[in-house]
Amino acid sequence: MKKTKIYLGLALLAVTGIVLVAADHIDAPGSMGTSADIADFYAFEPTTGSDNTVFIVDLQSSVLPDLAYGTFDENVLTEINIDLDGDLIEDKVIQAIPRDGIMYFFGPINPSQKGLNSQVWVDAPLGSVEISGTTAKVTTTTDGVKLFAGPRQDAFFFDFFQFNEVISGNAPLGFKTPEDAVDTFDGANTMSIAIEIPNSMLGTPTAKNALGLDVYKTWVTSNKKQ
């Protein structure tokens, strides 16, 4: 199968199961401030009982609202990894990589090379979508896969300045109530990649979450061309 040059892993953010969220803002020094920096990863059913799964990867969320964001780095490959047998090794991967204003998606495929190194499986195209600007653009493939890439409002709600006051000992009353807290990231964007895909293309989930529901074990990595 045709593939491209090796990409070496830069950042990893893990989450197990559906309707879970992981956050990892501004603490990956090797990728901070670039679209290799993974901020959040969401995996969930679009509706209760749906036969689809939605994956959302938010990248480059290390700046305050009044600072500018960049674009997707064409040397960075983003991979959504899915473990189907409980050994915490990817059995399926979905890849996303930008070229000339288009985000190209590949997979899901069982990669022959696993772990830190990855290669783009160009013989397994999933679809592509024009990278959005101020207007969101979504592509739906003939397989029923929906694809999006572009800037989105940062969904992470956090009063960063009050947090600093608390940890420095300058806020004896602690954190503010939800009504009084200020969302530091309000108005800020992340560079987001979103996929809605039929579960039939992923395989049968073998894990259970705390509610006893069948879920996928999944995590995301960013990889830079070597």
N, CA, C and O of each residue as an XYZ file, in Angstrom:
904
protein
N       0.844     -1.197      0.000
C       0.000      0.000      0.000
C       0.873      1.239      0.000
O       1.876      1.298      0.712
N       0.494      2.233     -0.800
C       1.284      3.445     -0.923
C       1.222      4.252      0.369
O       0.179      4.325      1.019
N       2.355      4.858      0.733
C       2.389      5.685      1.928
C       3.452      6.748      1.759
O       4.264      6.676      0.837
N       3.455      7.751      2.656
C       4.386      8.852      2.544
C       5.514      8.707      3.552
O       5.684      7.654      4.167
N       6.287      9.786      3.715
C       7.399      9.776      4.660
C       6.941      9.534      6.090
O       5.768      9.697      6.423
N       7.896      9.142      6.925
C       7.607      8.875      8.335
C       7.318     10.172      9.072
O       7.978     11.189      8.857
N       6.321     10.118      9.945
C       5.992     11.223     10.840
C       6.246     10.742     12.264
O       5.803      9.657     12.644
N       6.951     11.538     13.044
C       7.295     11.183     14.422
C       6.352     11.884     15.385
O       6.092     13.080     15.255
N       5.835     11.122     16.364
C       4.863     11.667     17.300
C       5.412     12.825     18.117
O       6.530     12.763     18.629
N       4.604     13.896     18.236
C       4.971     15.061     19.037
C       4.148     15.158     20.306
O       4.687     15.412     21.383
N       2.853     14.957     20.183
C       1.962     15.141     21.330
C       0.907     14.055     21.325
O       0.535     13.525     20.278
N       0.429     13.734     22.528
C      -0.594     12.704     22.676
C      -1.579     13.155     23.724
O      -1.200     13.710     24.755
N      -2.862     12.910     23.452
C      -3.893     13.184     24.438
C      -4.869     12.019     24.395
O      -5.396     11.680     23.335
N      -5.108     11.408     25.550
C      -5.892     10.170     25.588
C      -7.262     10.395     26.188
O      -7.457     11.241     27.061
N      -8.203      9.612     25.695
C      -9.549      9.590     26.255
C     -10.131      8.223     25.954
O      -9.951      7.704     24.853
N     -10.817      7.637     26.905
C     -11.402      6.315     26.711
C     -12.910      6.424     26.700
O     -13.521      6.799     27.701
N     -13.508      6.096     25.572
C     -14.948      5.957     25.529
C     -15.704      7.130     24.952
O     -15.141      8.183     24.655
N     -16.998      6.915     24.802
C     -17.894      7.911     24.237
C     -18.399      8.853     25.334
O     -18.532      8.464     26.494
N     -18.670     10.072     24.948
C     -19.145     11.135     25.833
C     -18.140     11.385     26.956
O     -18.510     11.536     28.120
N     -16.884     11.424     26.588
C     -15.825     11.826     27.503
C     -15.014     12.923     26.834
O     -14.944     12.999     25.607
N     -14.407     13.764     27.644
C     -13.613     14.867     27.133
C     -12.271     14.867     27.842
O     -12.206     14.637     29.049
N     -11.210     15.121     27.107
C      -9.897     15.291     27.720
C      -9.372     16.672     27.373
O      -9.606     17.164     26.270
N      -8.659     17.306     28.308
C      -8.114     18.635     28.069
C      -6.633     18.657     28.396
O      -6.187     18.013     29.345
N      -5.883     19.393     27.613
C      -4.427     19.380     27.752
C      -3.859     20.715     27.293
O      -2.919     20.741     26.499
N      -4.413     21.826     27.776
C      -4.035     23.136     27.274
C      -2.631     23.535     27.700
O      -2.230     23.340     28.848
N      -1.898     24.095     26.757
C      -0.605     24.782     26.907
C       0.374     24.058     27.823
O       0.952     24.676     28.717
N       0.568     22.755     27.613
C       1.615     22.088     28.395
C       2.374     21.057     27.571
O       2.844     20.057     28.114
N       2.499     21.286     26.272
C       3.308     20.419     25.414
C       4.408     21.274     24.789
O       4.226     21.794     23.688
N       5.561     21.431     25.478
C       6.581     22.399     25.043
C       7.058     22.199     23.612
O       7.365     23.173     22.924
N       7.125     20.946     23.149
C       7.632     20.698     21.804
C       6.697     21.138     20.705
O       7.104     21.236     19.548
N       5.432     21.408     21.052
C       4.460     21.756     20.017
C       3.632     22.988     20.366
O       2.725     23.356     19.619
N       3.931     23.622     21.481
C       3.131     24.738     21.970
C       3.016     25.849     20.926
O       3.999     26.231     20.291
N       1.788     26.360     20.763
C       1.572     27.483     19.871
C       1.464     27.116     18.412
O       1.411     28.005     17.563
N       1.430     25.829     18.089
C       1.307     25.380     16.710
C       0.113     24.443     16.602
O      -0.476     24.061     17.613
N      -0.242     24.072     15.377
C      -1.363     23.160     15.196
C      -0.959     21.709     15.441
O      -1.711     20.789     15.119
N       0.233     21.504     16.015
C       0.598     20.183     16.542
C       0.243     20.065     18.016
O       0.297     18.976     18.587
N      -0.120     21.193     18.636
C      -0.432     21.215     20.063
C      -1.883     20.798     20.268
O      -2.795     21.525     19.877
N      -2.106     19.638     20.875
C      -3.454     19.123     21.092
C      -4.036     19.765     22.350
O      -3.454     19.671     23.431
N      -5.180     20.412     22.199
C      -5.823     21.066     23.339
C      -6.915     20.181     23.931
O      -6.901     19.897     25.129
N      -7.856     19.746     23.107
C      -8.977     18.935     23.582
C      -9.291     17.838     22.573
O      -9.040     17.976     21.376
N      -9.845     16.752     23.085
C     -10.301     15.648     22.239
C     -11.659     15.201     22.759
O     -11.807     14.875     23.937
N     -12.642     15.189     21.876
C     -14.000     14.792     22.231
C     -14.397     13.572     21.399
O     -14.106     13.507     20.204
N     -15.059     12.614     22.034
C     -15.602     11.454     21.328
C     -16.985     11.183     21.899
O     -17.125     10.978     23.104
N     -18.016     11.179     21.046
C     -19.365     11.043     21.568
C     -20.324     10.597     20.460
O     -20.014     10.691     19.272
N     -21.498     10.108     20.882
C     -22.577      9.819     19.948
C     -23.285     11.121     19.609
O     -23.569     11.907     20.513
N     -23.581     11.378     18.334
C     -24.259     12.636     17.994
C     -25.659     12.715     18.585
O     -26.122     13.803     18.929
N     -26.338     11.581     18.707
C     -27.624     11.486     19.387
C     -27.672     10.159     20.129
O     -26.963      9.221     19.763
N     -28.491     10.066     21.156
C     -28.596      8.835     21.935
C     -29.005      7.665     21.042
O     -29.992      7.747     20.310
N     -28.241      6.579     21.108
C     -28.553      5.396     20.324
C     -28.120      5.465     18.878
O     -28.446      4.578     18.090
N     -27.380      6.517     18.512
C     -26.930      6.665     17.131
C     -25.954      5.558     16.755
O     -25.258      5.019     17.615
N     -25.906      5.225     15.479
C     -24.939      4.264     14.965
C     -23.683      4.955     14.450
O     -22.851      4.331     13.790
N     -23.547      6.243     14.751
C     -22.367      7.012     14.364
C     -21.582      7.436     15.599
O     -22.101      7.436     16.714
N     -20.331      7.793     15.379
C     -19.491      8.387     16.421
C     -18.897      9.679     15.882
O     -18.507      9.753     14.716
N     -18.830     10.695     16.733
C     -18.206     11.969     16.385
C     -16.879     12.076     17.120
O     -16.807     11.843     18.327
N     -15.834     12.430     16.389
C     -14.527     12.738     16.976
C     -14.219     14.199     16.670
O     -14.335     14.632     15.524
N     -13.830     14.954     17.683
C     -13.402     16.339     17.487
C     -12.042     16.524     18.137
O     -11.860     16.232     19.319
N     -11.095     17.011     17.357
C      -9.753     17.316     17.851
C      -9.562     18.820     17.769
O      -9.636     19.402     16.687
N      -9.316     19.455     18.920
C      -9.025     20.887     18.957
C      -7.525     21.080     19.122
O      -6.912     20.545     20.045
N      -6.946     21.854     18.213
C      -5.508     22.078     18.179
C      -5.199     23.559     18.397
O      -6.032     24.426     18.131
N      -4.010     23.830     18.875
C      -3.502     25.205     19.015
C      -4.451     26.085     19.802
O      -5.096     26.978     19.252
N      -4.527     25.822     21.092
C      -5.389     26.629     21.965
C      -4.562     27.227     23.086
O      -4.938     27.129     24.254
N      -3.439     27.846     22.745
C      -2.518     28.333     23.775
C      -2.443     29.848     23.824
O      -1.492     30.389     24.387
N      -3.415     30.552     23.253
C      -3.361     32.017     23.243
C      -4.660     32.586     23.785
O      -5.685     31.904     23.813
N      -4.612     33.825     24.211
C      -5.786     34.511     24.726
C      -6.615     35.070     23.566
O      -6.117     35.169     22.445
N      -7.871     35.435     23.826
C      -8.772     35.810     22.737
C      -8.285     36.937     21.842
O      -8.618     36.963     20.657
N      -7.495     37.880     22.382
C      -7.112     39.030     21.574
C      -5.857     38.774     20.736
O      -5.372     39.686     20.065
N      -5.326     37.552     20.763
C      -4.147     37.239     19.973
C      -4.540     36.410     18.759
O      -5.539     35.691     18.778
N      -3.746     36.519     17.714
C      -4.087     35.860     16.448
C      -3.739     34.377     16.478
O      -2.837     33.947     17.197
N      -4.465     33.614     15.691
C      -4.184     32.186     15.523
C      -3.506     31.960     14.189
O      -3.593     32.786     13.280
N      -2.839     30.843     14.089
C      -2.205     30.481     12.837
C      -3.122     29.632     11.993
O      -4.346     29.738     12.075
N      -2.518     28.787     11.179
C      -3.258     27.877     10.327
C      -2.743     26.467     10.582
O      -1.809     26.266     11.358
N      -3.359     25.495      9.923
C      -2.879     24.129     10.049
C      -1.511     23.998      9.392
O      -1.302     24.468      8.274
N      -0.588     23.359     10.092
C       0.771     23.131      9.593
C       0.754     21.938      8.637
O       0.311     20.852      9.010
N       1.226     22.130      7.422
C       1.213     21.057      6.428
C       2.218     19.953      6.735
O       2.196     18.905      6.089
N       3.083     20.166      7.695
C       4.029     19.123      8.109
C       3.521     18.312      9.293
O       4.229     17.440      9.796
N       2.301     18.591      9.742
C       1.747     17.913     10.915
C       0.614     16.978     10.489
O      -0.333     17.389      9.817
N       0.732     15.731     10.889
C      -0.292     14.713     10.670
C      -1.021     14.482     11.991
O      -0.386     14.208     13.009
N      -2.347     14.591     11.980
C      -3.159     14.305     13.160
C      -3.780     12.926     13.003
O      -4.345     12.615     11.955
N      -3.678     12.088     14.050
C      -4.210     10.729     13.992
C      -5.162     10.471     15.157
O      -4.836     10.744     16.313
N      -6.338      9.943     14.838
C      -7.256      9.427     15.838
C      -7.049      7.920     15.888
O      -7.234      7.227     14.888
N      -6.663      7.417     17.058
C      -6.324      6.005     17.232
C      -7.446      5.301     17.982
O      -7.993      5.842     18.943
N      -7.791      4.083     17.539
C      -8.887      3.331     18.140
C      -8.405      1.924     18.463
O      -7.915      1.208     17.590
N      -8.551      1.534     19.736
C      -8.192      0.197     20.211
C      -9.459     -0.640     20.297
O     -10.410     -0.262     20.982
N      -9.478     -1.769     19.611
C     -10.672     -2.615     19.562
C     -10.556     -3.895     20.372
O     -11.542     -4.617     20.517
N      -9.365     -4.198     20.910
C      -9.206     -5.467     21.636
C      -8.651     -5.306     23.048
O      -8.318     -6.298     23.696
N      -8.546     -4.061     23.534
C      -8.190     -3.835     24.925
C      -6.719     -3.883     25.253
O      -6.356     -3.883     26.430
N      -5.839     -3.926     24.231
C      -4.406     -3.991     24.520
C      -3.744     -2.619     24.492
O      -2.526     -2.516     24.637
N      -4.537     -1.562     24.308
C      -4.056     -0.172     24.273
C      -3.065      0.067     23.138
O      -2.193      0.931     23.234
N      -3.206     -0.696     22.074
C      -2.471     -0.496     20.823
C      -3.495     -0.244     19.731
O      -4.512     -0.934     19.660
N      -3.234      0.740     18.879
C      -4.228      1.115     17.886
C      -4.496     -0.021     16.892
O      -3.574     -0.597     16.313
N      -5.774     -0.321     16.716
C      -6.207     -1.281     15.705
C      -6.731     -0.576     14.461
O      -6.665     -1.118     13.358
N      -7.247      0.623     14.639
C      -7.701      1.464     13.542
C      -7.163      2.867     13.744
O      -7.046      3.338     14.875
N      -6.838      3.532     12.653
C      -6.459      4.942     12.736
C      -7.209      5.724     11.658
O      -7.457      5.230     10.558
N      -7.556      6.944     12.007
C      -8.071      7.918     11.048
C      -7.063      9.059     11.018
O      -6.685      9.588     12.063
N      -6.632      9.435      9.828
C      -5.587     10.444      9.687
C      -6.132     11.700      9.022
O      -7.042     11.632      8.196
N      -5.568     12.846      9.390
C      -5.934     14.117      8.770
C      -4.669     14.918      8.531
O      -3.835     15.060      9.426
N      -4.526     15.446      7.310
C      -3.349     16.260      6.987
C      -3.746     17.327      5.966
O      -4.445     17.025      4.998
N      -3.305     18.577      6.173
C      -3.703     19.656      5.266
C      -2.740     19.832      4.096
O      -1.536     19.599      4.205
N      -3.320     20.254      2.971
C      -2.537     20.608      1.790
C      -3.283     21.692      1.019
O      -4.410     21.480      0.572
N      -2.648     22.859      0.865
C      -3.169     23.918     -0.002
C      -4.631     24.266      0.295
O      -5.449     24.385     -0.618
N      -4.944     24.426      1.570
C      -6.274     24.857      1.955
C      -7.317     23.757      2.033
O      -8.497     24.035      2.245
N      -6.894     22.506      1.864
C      -7.788     21.354      1.947
C      -7.292     20.426      3.055
O      -6.091     20.179      3.160
N      -8.218     19.903      3.892
C      -7.857     18.877      4.865
C      -8.236     17.525      4.280
O      -9.399     17.274      3.963
N      -7.240     16.660      4.144
C      -7.443     15.330      3.594
C      -7.490     14.306      4.723
O      -6.680     14.344      5.650
N      -8.446     13.396      4.630
C      -8.645     12.363      5.641
C      -8.402     10.988      5.026
O      -8.756     10.741      3.873
N      -7.788     10.088      5.815
C      -7.491      8.730      5.363
C      -7.903      7.738      6.454
O      -7.879      8.062      7.642
N      -8.283      6.520      6.033
C      -8.682      5.487      6.961
C     -10.198      5.304      6.961
O     -10.867      5.725      6.017
N     -10.753      4.675      8.017
C     -10.033      3.970      9.083
C      -9.275      2.768      8.521
O      -9.793      2.045      7.670
N      -8.062      2.559      8.993
C      -7.224      1.488      8.503
C      -6.454      0.884      9.657
O      -6.122      1.575     10.621
N      -6.170     -0.406      9.563
C      -5.314     -1.072     10.545
C      -3.874     -0.871     10.109
O      -3.428     -1.526      9.167
N      -3.128      0.018     10.767
C      -1.793      0.363     10.282
C      -0.779     -0.736     10.570
O      -0.827     -1.388     11.613
N       0.130     -0.926      9.635
C       1.200     -1.900      9.864
C       2.276     -1.322     10.759
O       3.003     -2.070     11.413
N       2.391      0.005     10.800
C       3.361      0.678     11.666
C       2.604      1.370     12.786
O       1.740      2.211     12.536
N       2.933      1.013     14.026
C       2.196      1.523     15.171
C       3.156      2.184     16.156
O       4.375      2.068     16.029
N       2.585      2.877     17.139
C       3.414      3.543     18.136
C       3.736      4.966     17.737
O       2.881      5.667     17.196
N       4.973      5.408     17.999
C       5.347      6.806     17.815
C       5.450      7.213     16.356
O       5.165      8.363     16.025
N       5.852      6.300     15.468
C       6.017      6.641     14.065
C       4.750      6.339     13.275
O       4.069      5.347     13.537
N       4.435      7.196     12.307
C       3.254      7.020     11.475
C       3.586      7.361     10.038
O       4.561      8.059      9.760
N       2.760      6.860      9.127
C       2.867      7.183      7.716
C       1.472      7.452      7.182
O       0.504      6.847      7.642
N       1.360      8.351      6.217
C       0.066      8.679      5.644
C      -0.331      7.587      4.658
O       0.398      7.303      3.707
N      -1.478      6.984      4.888
C      -1.943      5.872      4.047
C      -2.792      6.436      2.919
O      -4.021      6.433      2.980
N      -2.102      6.924      1.879
C      -2.777      7.654      0.806
C      -3.650      6.742     -0.046
O      -4.483      7.238     -0.804
N      -3.487      5.439      0.053
C      -4.342      4.518     -0.692
C      -5.634      4.199      0.047
O      -6.422      3.370     -0.408
N      -5.855      4.853      1.187
C      -7.091      4.636      1.953
C      -7.792      5.965      2.180
O      -8.009      6.352      3.329
N      -8.159      6.686      1.099
C      -8.794      8.003      1.275
C     -10.174      7.885      1.907
O     -10.973      7.028      1.530
N     -10.440      8.756      2.870
C     -11.743      8.811      3.520
C     -12.576      9.953      2.962
O     -13.802      9.864      2.891
N     -11.897     11.034      2.564
C     -12.575     12.206      2.024
C     -11.750     13.445      2.283
O     -10.654     13.360      2.838
N     -12.257     14.574      1.895
C     -11.557     15.844      2.102
C     -12.578     16.951      2.258
O     -13.740     16.811      1.877
N     -12.115     18.065      2.832
C     -12.986     19.217      3.024
C     -12.140     20.478      2.932
O     -10.997     20.506      3.390
N     -12.708     21.517      2.337
C     -12.027     22.801      2.307
C     -11.927     23.340      3.720
O     -12.908     23.332      4.465
N     -10.746     23.807      4.090
C     -10.551     24.353      5.427
C     -11.348     25.645      5.555
O     -11.180     26.567      4.757
N     -12.214     25.708      6.561
C     -13.154     26.814      6.716
C     -12.447     28.090      7.146
O     -11.382     28.061      7.763
N     -13.063     29.199      6.805
C     -12.682     30.496      7.322
C     -13.778     30.972      8.259
O     -14.096     30.297      9.238
N     -14.360     32.134      7.967
C     -15.426     32.645      8.819
C     -16.737     31.876      8.625
O     -17.600     31.880      9.503
N     -16.879     31.218      7.470
C     -18.069     30.406      7.196
C     -17.708     28.929      7.266
O     -16.776     28.479      6.601
N     -18.454     28.173      8.079
C     -18.169     26.754      8.238
C     -18.544     25.984      6.980
O     -19.604     26.204      6.392
N     -17.657     25.079      6.576
C     -17.900     24.239      5.408
C     -17.759     22.782      5.821
O     -16.757     22.394      6.422
N     -18.762     21.982      5.499
C     -18.781     20.564      5.867
C     -18.965     19.733      4.610
O     -19.788     20.051      3.751
N     -18.183     18.658      4.517
C     -18.330     17.699      3.428
C     -18.965     16.426      3.963
O     -18.593     15.945      5.034
N     -19.931     15.874      3.218
C     -20.506     14.569      3.535
C     -20.168     13.619      2.398
O     -20.511     13.883      1.246
N     -19.498     12.512      2.710
C     -19.067     11.567      1.691
C     -20.197     10.603      1.342
O     -21.240     10.584      1.994
N     -19.970      9.808      0.307
C     -20.964      8.810     -0.098
C     -21.130      7.725      0.956
O     -22.139      7.018      0.955
N     -20.156      7.577      1.860
C     -20.254      6.606      2.954
C     -20.972      7.174      4.168
O     -21.106      6.492      5.184
N     -21.434      8.411      4.072
C     -22.129      9.028      5.192
C     -21.208      9.618      6.235
O     -21.623      9.845      7.371
N     -19.959      9.873      5.866
C     -18.988     10.480      6.773
C     -19.036     11.998      6.600
O     -19.001     12.496      5.475
N     -19.117     12.738      7.719
C     -19.104     14.189      7.681
C     -17.745     14.692      8.159
O     -17.207     14.211      9.156
N     -17.195     15.673      7.429
C     -15.848     16.161      7.700
C     -15.847     17.679      7.827
O     -16.559     18.380      7.108
N     -15.029     18.175      8.763
C     -14.865     19.625      8.962
C     -13.445     19.897      9.415
O     -12.845     19.088     10.124
N     -12.905     21.043      9.003
C     -11.614     21.516      9.513
C     -11.607     23.035      9.445
O     -11.984     23.625      8.432
N     -11.174     23.664     10.540
C     -11.100     25.118     10.542
C     -11.200     25.674     11.947
O     -11.314     24.913     12.907
N     -11.159     26.997     12.084
C     -11.239     27.613     13.410
C     -12.641     27.525     13.980
O     -13.629     27.709     13.268
N     -12.716     27.241     15.275
C     -13.983     27.171     15.995
C     -13.799     27.820     17.365
O     -12.691     27.875     17.898
N     -14.899     28.304     17.916
C     -14.872     28.841     19.283
C     -14.348     27.781     20.244
O     -14.792     26.634     20.204
N     -13.419     28.151     21.096
C     -12.873     27.210     22.070
C     -13.959     26.828     23.070
O     -14.509     27.685     23.763
N     -14.261     25.537     23.137
C     -15.332     25.062     24.033
C     -14.863     24.928     25.478
O     -15.675     24.649     26.361
N     -13.582     25.120     25.735
C     -13.026     24.965     27.071
C     -13.369     26.190     27.910
O     -12.920     27.291     27.596
N     -14.171     26.019     28.992
C     -14.551     27.123     29.877
C     -13.622     27.107     31.080
O     -13.579     26.131     31.829
N     -12.871     28.204     31.262
C     -11.903     28.225     32.352
C     -11.592     29.665     32.723
O     -11.283     30.485     31.858
N     -11.677     29.974     34.028
C     -11.296     31.290     34.532
C      -9.821     31.225     34.906
O      -9.461     30.967     36.054
N      -8.982     31.466     33.910
C      -7.542     31.267     34.065
C      -6.944     32.222     35.092
O      -6.075     31.825     35.870
N      -7.392     33.465     35.106
C      -6.805     34.462     36.003
C      -7.208     34.187     37.451
O      -6.384     34.346     38.351
N      -8.442     33.785     37.696
C      -8.840     33.424     39.057
C      -8.108     32.172     39.509
O      -7.751     32.046     40.680
N      -7.884     31.253     38.592
C      -7.118     30.049     38.913
C      -5.722     30.422     39.410
O      -5.236     29.867     40.395
N      -5.087     31.361     38.723
C      -3.753     31.800     39.146
C      -3.796     32.465     40.521
O      -2.883     32.295     41.330
N      -4.852     33.217     40.777
C      -4.999     33.851     42.089
C      -5.147     32.793     43.186
O      -4.579     32.936     44.270
N      -5.906     31.737     42.904
C      -6.121     30.679     43.895
C      -4.823     29.950     44.196
O      -4.485     29.757     45.364
N      -4.089     29.543     43.172
C      -2.877     28.750     43.414
C      -1.748     29.593     43.998
O      -0.819     29.048     44.595
N      -1.815     30.922     43.836
C      -0.794     31.797     44.423
C      -1.155     32.220     45.843
O      -0.370     32.895     46.508
N      -2.342     31.827     46.312
C      -2.756     32.152     47.670
C      -3.372     33.513     47.835
O      -3.525     33.992     48.958
N      -3.734     34.157     46.724
C      -4.289     35.512     46.783
C      -5.809     35.549     46.701
O      -6.405     36.619     46.576
N      -6.430     34.382     46.771
C      -7.899     34.332     46.694
C      -8.422     33.485     47.842
O      -8.719     32.306     47.651
N      -8.540     34.074     49.048
C      -8.947     33.294     50.233
C     -10.332     32.668     50.104
O     -10.633     31.680     50.775
N     -11.176     33.237     49.244
C     -12.518     32.679     49.076
C     -12.560     31.605     47.992
O     -13.603     31.006     47.732
N     -11.420     31.377     47.373
C     -11.348     30.299     46.389
C     -11.900     30.688     45.029
O     -11.854     31.850     44.623
N     -12.415     29.699     44.347
C     -12.908     29.924     42.994
C     -14.251     30.635     43.010
O     -15.006     30.534     43.978
N     -14.542     31.350     41.941
C     -15.798     32.062     41.818
C     -16.925     31.096     41.451
O     -16.682     29.992     40.962
N     -18.140     31.528     41.692
C     -19.297     30.732     41.288
C     -19.398     30.746     39.760
O     -18.825     31.627     39.118
N     -20.110     29.795     39.172
C     -20.272     29.807     37.707
C     -20.846     31.116     37.189
O     -20.522     31.543     36.081
N     -21.703     31.760     37.989
C     -22.312     33.013     37.543
C     -21.296     34.161     37.526
O     -21.403     35.069     36.702
N     -20.310     34.125     38.432
C     -19.348     35.214     38.539
C     -18.032     34.941     37.808
O     -17.265     35.867     37.543
N     -17.774     33.690     37.486
C     -16.514     33.343     36.823
C     -16.469     33.948     35.424
O     -17.499     34.123     34.772
N     -15.266     34.261     34.982
C     -15.051     34.838     33.654
C     -14.346     33.802     32.788
O     -13.283     33.299     33.153
N     -14.938     33.484     31.640
C     -14.332     32.516     30.721
C     -13.192     33.186     29.969
O     -13.422     33.970     29.049
N     -11.961     32.873     30.365
C     -10.784     33.483     29.755
C     -10.719     33.207     28.259
O     -10.183     34.014     27.499
N     -11.257     32.078     27.838
C     -11.151     31.678     26.438
C     -12.357     32.110     25.604
O     -12.477     31.723     24.442
N     -13.251     32.913     26.193
C     -14.419     33.372     25.449
C     -13.966     34.213     24.259
O     -13.192     35.156     24.418
N     -14.449     33.869     23.075
C     -14.070     34.600     21.873
C     -12.833     34.058     21.203
O     -12.511     34.460     20.085
N     -12.125     33.145     21.865
C     -10.929     32.556     21.270
C     -11.307     31.362     20.401
O     -12.337     30.721     20.615
N     -10.476     31.080     19.442
C     -10.696     29.935     18.565
C      -9.655     28.854     18.802
O      -8.563     29.111     19.309
N     -10.016     27.658     18.426
C      -9.039     26.591     18.242
C      -9.063     26.212     16.762
O     -10.010     26.535     16.043
N      -8.024     25.534     16.322
C      -8.033     24.946     14.984
C      -8.589     23.536     15.141
O      -7.926     22.659     15.694
N      -9.800     23.325     14.655
C     -10.542     22.099     14.948
C     -10.634     21.177     13.739
O     -10.736     21.618     12.595
N     -10.595     19.885     14.034
C     -10.852     18.836     13.045
C     -12.004     18.006     13.582
O     -11.942     17.519     14.711
N     -13.064     17.839     12.784
C     -14.244     17.106     13.240
C     -14.634     16.049     12.212
O     -14.623     16.294     11.006
N     -14.980     14.864     12.723
C     -15.399     13.746     11.886
C     -16.607     13.088     12.529
O     -16.575     12.765     13.717
N     -17.665     12.884     11.768
C     -18.756     12.011     12.178
C     -18.735     10.811     11.250
O     -18.793     10.973     10.031
N     -18.655      9.607     11.808
C     -18.416      8.412     11.000
C     -19.287      7.257     11.489
O     -19.467      7.094     12.695
N     -19.831      6.452     10.570
C     -20.606      5.283     10.992
C     -19.750      4.289     11.771
O     -18.608      4.018     11.399
N     -20.303      3.751     12.846
C     -19.558      2.768     13.641
C     -19.193      1.541     12.838
O     -18.212      0.865     13.148
N     -19.974      1.239     11.799
C     -19.682      0.074     10.967
C     -18.333      0.178     10.280
O     -17.764     -0.837      9.881
N     -17.809      1.397     10.136
C     -16.499      1.595      9.520
C     -15.373      1.498     10.542
O     -14.201      1.409     10.177
N     -15.732      1.515     11.823
C     -14.722      1.492     12.884
C     -14.514      0.102     13.459
O     -13.412     -0.224     13.898
N     -15.553     -0.722     13.464
C     -15.495     -2.013     14.138
C     -16.336     -1.989     15.399
O     -16.869     -0.950     15.787
N     -16.447     -3.137     16.027
C     -17.286     -3.274     17.207
C     -16.547     -2.805     18.456
O     -15.438     -3.272     18.716
N     -17.134     -1.889     19.240
C     -16.476     -1.467     20.487
C     -16.440     -2.611     21.488
O     -17.396     -3.379     21.599
N     -15.341     -2.722     22.210
C     -15.167     -3.834     23.155
C     -15.022     -3.365     24.593
O     -14.874     -4.187     25.497
N     -15.061     -2.056     24.819
C     -14.910     -1.527     26.175
C     -16.259     -1.107     26.731
O     -17.235     -0.970     25.993
N     -16.303     -0.904     28.042
C     -17.492     -0.414     28.735
C     -17.126      0.843     29.515
O     -16.045      0.932     30.097
N     -18.037      1.809     29.520
C     -17.792      2.979     30.360
C     -18.438      2.779     31.731
O     -18.952      1.701     32.031
N     -18.410      3.822     32.558
C     -18.913      3.705     33.929
C     -20.412      3.422     33.972
O     -20.921      2.937     34.982
N     -21.119      3.720     32.888
C     -22.550      3.473     32.825
C     -22.873      2.114     32.226
O     -24.040      1.757     32.064
N     -21.825      1.354     31.895
C     -22.033      0.032     31.316
C     -22.333      0.051     29.837
O     -22.765     -0.961     29.286
N     -22.113      1.186     29.174
C     -22.370      1.308     27.750
C     -21.140      0.899     26.951
O     -20.007      1.099     27.389
N     -21.375      0.323     25.774
C     -20.275     -0.040     24.892
C     -19.608      1.220     24.362
O     -20.285      2.130     23.885
N     -18.273      1.276     24.444
C     -17.529      2.455     24.001
C     -16.244      2.026     23.296
O     -15.781      0.893     23.430
N     -15.694      2.960     22.551
C     -14.381      2.772     21.949
C     -13.300      3.314     22.883
O     -13.489      4.342     23.534
N     -12.178      2.621     22.943
C     -10.976      3.189     23.559
C     -10.249      3.961     22.467
O      -9.856      3.391     21.449
N     -10.075      5.249     22.683
C      -9.558      6.085     21.607
C      -8.668      7.193     22.157
O      -8.871      7.660     23.278
N      -7.696      7.608     21.378
C      -6.804      8.693     21.743
C      -6.322      9.357     20.469
O      -6.475      8.809     19.377
N      -5.736     10.544     20.612
C      -5.289     11.289     19.446
C      -3.822     11.648     19.589
O      -3.344     11.921     20.690
N      -3.111     11.646     18.472
C      -1.704     12.039     18.450
C      -1.477     13.047     17.320
O      -2.193     13.053     16.319
N      -0.477     13.887     17.504
C      -0.009     14.740     16.408
C       1.423     14.334     16.089
O       2.208     14.017     16.982
N       1.743     14.349     14.818
C       3.023     13.834     14.344
C       3.617     14.793     13.325
O       2.905     15.322     12.471
N       4.921     15.015     13.416
C       5.580     15.958     12.510
C       6.509     15.235     11.556
O       7.213     14.304     11.947
N       6.510     15.671     10.287
C       7.318     15.024      9.252
C       8.800     15.091      9.600
O       9.304     16.134     10.015
N       9.493     13.964      9.425
C      10.925     13.893      9.692
C      11.715     13.949      8.386
O      12.945     13.901      8.406
